[in-house]
């Protein structure tokens, strides 16, 4: 079963959190509502190729990440007991910790299916911070072995601490913890320094890192320090990162620009929280 990442699902309860506050939190970091479902409280938001499916539902008590969506090439194994969601034309199952997994079984018809069920509400162009695509989540869990086994049976491949989709463009980074929740999202940007500058202008809360030696990054060193970023690797192979501190849904968003540096290890994640 081959599949690739598609979207992230977030949910909130408008009886507890006003919808305008949730919408403002997403817009602050550059997301725009593009479509709304014709008869359900569901909307689609994007920033370049970052897609968020947002649900207003009474089944949650806080604004949080509730699912990860994938494009599937083939059929879902009956082992995973996926059920069809006619509102989205997707199949849905859950991992051992209850996180929802949504599958588009026929990617070729996805746009047509969405056009039938969703109405366009905004086609405008905006000056966004430059988040290009979601590339991973940090998944804290007390059941690491069970979770890894489930995702490997689903079709992920394990590389160090990361479970990778078929095209290796999205990683579930499993971190042993006392509780079960996604604590951070990784998002690629074309230029982490430009994106940082745009986020500062928007008065977004960014992580303040301790000073450290960046000489190994040569000409990039002054920018890494000047924009208060965290960097891994060296001048030829690097990941230069910054962290938006809990912009929404009680999780952090790590933005990064990479060059020939593909692995994300648990030790790198811990550096963001020192």
Helices and strands as residue ranges (DSSP letters): E 2-12, H 19-28, E 32-37, E 42-47, E 50-56, E 64-73, G 78-80, E 83-85, E 90-94, E 100-104, G 107-109, H 110-117, E 118-120, E 131-141, H 144-154, E 157-159, E 162-164, E 171-176, E 181-189, H 192-201, G 215-220, H 221-226, E 230-233, E 238-248, E 251-259, H 266-271
